């Protein structure tokens, strides 16, 4: 497919419009081997919770595509709609064109104004990552019962509250409530699927939108893959769902420049996802 049909170039995949053949008018997602994370002691540490691409993992695109295929098919079995149509190569799938949840700039004549391009919905089983960095009074790995947050998606993700979404007119109250419940429902399905493999999902993020040729109903779009999930292999909960081994697993730091960090030693690396859900 020609580069001229490129619709969007992202950190983990590229999106192309299909102009001919069986799937004309649909989109083609090409999953890439590029991975996000951070640099530690001069070496890349891959972590989907970060937004900066720090290197390549050979075969990662194919793994991500296989995961996305597995979960989109699973959601279909459970009557949860998505934009997924078919998988045509090990790292390529066909999807319905969809419109991410967005909002144009209300006063574009003002310098610095910008539209809300799309939203990501994060959900968290446990307190870690940016959640703990923002709320360090919470015990690491505390059970958060799939708390949902919304973020603007871009070079730098920005938290936007559910109340702000409604007050700005970006989403109606009914749409917000529906989206939160949809995210929690999908998160529960994903969590149970990993639990069946002896793994625990720490947190994840989903993108929602409306199918371009649909009825306007909000559905899950984008992907469900190692690029949008953090998974743990050492989770040991108490009766309240709080992890009991966090003191051995979690590493935190607060530097002189005010930067707070948290790392999970038992987090499953991207390479370790290879043999899950074959």
N, C-alpha and C positions, 0 to 999 in steps of 0.2 A: 504494500500500500504506500502510495507516494507521501513524502514528507509534507507536501502542500495541503494534505487533508488533516494535518495536526490541529486539534481543537484546543488541547490543554496539555502542558508539560508540567508534571508534578515531581515530587521527591521520589515516589515509589512506583509511579506508572505514567505512561503517556496515553492520551485519548485521541483517537482518530475518527473522523466521520467516514462512513462507508458510502460510496457514491454509485456503486454498481453491483450487480449480482443478487444473490438470494437475500442478502441482508441490507440492501440499499436503503439508506435513510436511518439506519441504526448506527451505533457507535462501537468501536473496537478498543478494548482496554489492553494495553501491552504492559505487563508487569516487569519491572526492572530489577537488576541486581544491586542497585544502589541502596544503602541503608543509613538510617539516622542514628545519632548517638552523640558522644562527646569524646574529647581527646584527654587522655590521662597519661602523664609521663611520656608524651610524644607518640603514644599509640592510640588507635581508635578503639573505643568501647561502644559496642552497638547496643542501643536501647531505643525501642519505639516510642518511649515517652518524651524523647527530645526531637527538635524540629530541624536540626542541622545534619546534612548529609556528610558523613565522615569517611566513607569508603564503600567498597563493593564486596558482596559475598557471592561467589560463584554459585549459580543455581537458585539463588534466593527468589528471583522472579517466578520461576516455575513452582517453587514451594508455595509462594503467596497465592498464585493462581489456583493451585490445587486446593488450598484451604478455602479460598473464596468460593470455589465451585462446590465443595462439600457443604458449606454452611448455607449457601443460597438454595441448594437443593433441599436441605433439611428444613429451611424456613418454608419452602413451597409445600412440603409434605404437611406442615403444620398450619397451612393457609395464611401465612404471613407474606404479603406482597412485596416484591422488590423489582428492580429494573433488570434482573438477570434473564438472559435468553438461552445462551449456549456457550460451551467452551470449545474452541476450534484448534488450539495448539496448547502445548504445555505451559506457555506463559501468556496466552491470549484468550480473551472471552468477548462475547458479543452481548451488548446490553441495549435496552431501550434508551433513547435520549431522554434525559430528565433535567428538570430545572431545580437547582439547589435552592434552599430557603434563603431568600435575599431581600434587599430593600434598596431602592435608588437613593442617592443623596437628595435630601429635601431642599437644600439651598446650595446647588453646585456653583453659584456665582461667588460664594465665599471661598477665599483661598484656604486650602487645606481640607475642604469638604471631600468626602469620599463615600461611595456606596458600601452597603453591607453585601459583600459578594456571596458568601454562603456561611452556614453555621455547622459546627461539629458538636455533637452531644457526647460528653464524657460520662461514664458511669464507673462507680468505684465500689468494689467489694471491701477493700481495705484502705486504710490511710497510709499513703506513701506518695512518692513523686511530688508533683507541684501542689497537691492537696496538703501534704504535711508541711511543705515549705511555706505555704501561706498560713497554715494553722498549726504551728509547732507546739501549741499547748496540748494537742491530741497525741495520745500514745501511738507510736508507730504500729501499723498493721491492725489497728482497731477495726472492728466490723462496722462498715458504713451502710450496710443494707442497700447497696446499689444506688447510692445517692447520685443524682443526675445534675450536671452542670452544662451550660452552653458556652461555646467559644467561637469567636470569629476565626476563620481559617485564612491563613496568609503566611507571609515570611515570618511574622511574629504573631502568635496566637494571643488573643485578648479575651479575658473572661467577661461575659455579659450576663447579668442576672436575668432570671425568668421574669421578674417584675418589670425590668427595663425593656425586655422584648415586647411586653404588652403595652406599656406606656408610650413607647416610640412608634407603635403601629407595625412593627416588624412581623408580629404574629398576634393572632387573637388569643384570648384566654382559653377558648375551647381547643384551638390548635396546639397551644402549649401543653395543656393537660393530655391531649391525645398523644403528642410526640413523646412526652415523658413516660407515659404508660407503655407505648410501643417500644421505646428504648429498654425499659426494664424487662419487658416480656422477652425481647430478643437476648438481652444480657443473661436472663435466667436459662434460656435454651443453650446458649454458648457455654455458660458455666457448668451446666449439667453434662454437656458433651465432653468437656475437658475432664471433669470429675470421673467420668467413666474410664478415662485413661490414666487415672491416678495423679492428675495435675489440677492445680487450682489457679483460676484466673484472678489476678490482683485487680486489674482495671482494664478499661478499653474505651474506644471512641468510635462512634458511628456517625455517618453523614446521612441526612434525610433530605428528601426533595419530592417533587411532583413529576410524574411521567408527562412528557411533553404532549403526548396524544392520549392522555388518560382523562379521568374525571375530576382531576384536581386533588385527589386524596393523597395524603402524605405517606410515602413509603421509604424503606431503607434503600439507599443507593451506594455508590462507590464500592467498598469492599469490606470483607471480614477476613482478616489474615494476620500473620505475625507482625505486620506493620502497624496494626491498630490495637494490639493486645499485649498486655504484660502477664506472664504466666509464671507461677511458682511451683517448684517440685518439693518443697519442704514444709508446706502448710500443715500446722497441727493446731486445730481450733479447740477452745474450751466451749462450755455450754452456751455462751453468748456469741460465739463465732469469732472471738478475738484470738489471734494467733498466739500460742504459748511459747514459741521458740524465737520470737522476734529479737530478743536480746542477743542471741547468737547469730542471727541472720542479718540484721539491719546495721548498717554503718552510717552514722551521721557526722556532720562537721559544720562548724560555724567559724568562718575565717575572719581575719582582722578587717577585711574590707566589707564585712556585713553579708557575705554570700553564704547562704545556708544550703547544704546538700544532704541527700539521703540516697543510699544504695542498698539493693537487696542481693545478698550473696547467693541465694538459692533461686534467683530468677532464671528461667529457661532461656538460653541464648537462641538466636535465630537458627544457628546450625543444628541445634538439638531438635528443631521442629521437623526435621527431614522425615523421620519414621512415624510421625503421628498422623492419623487419618489417611493412611495410604489408600 
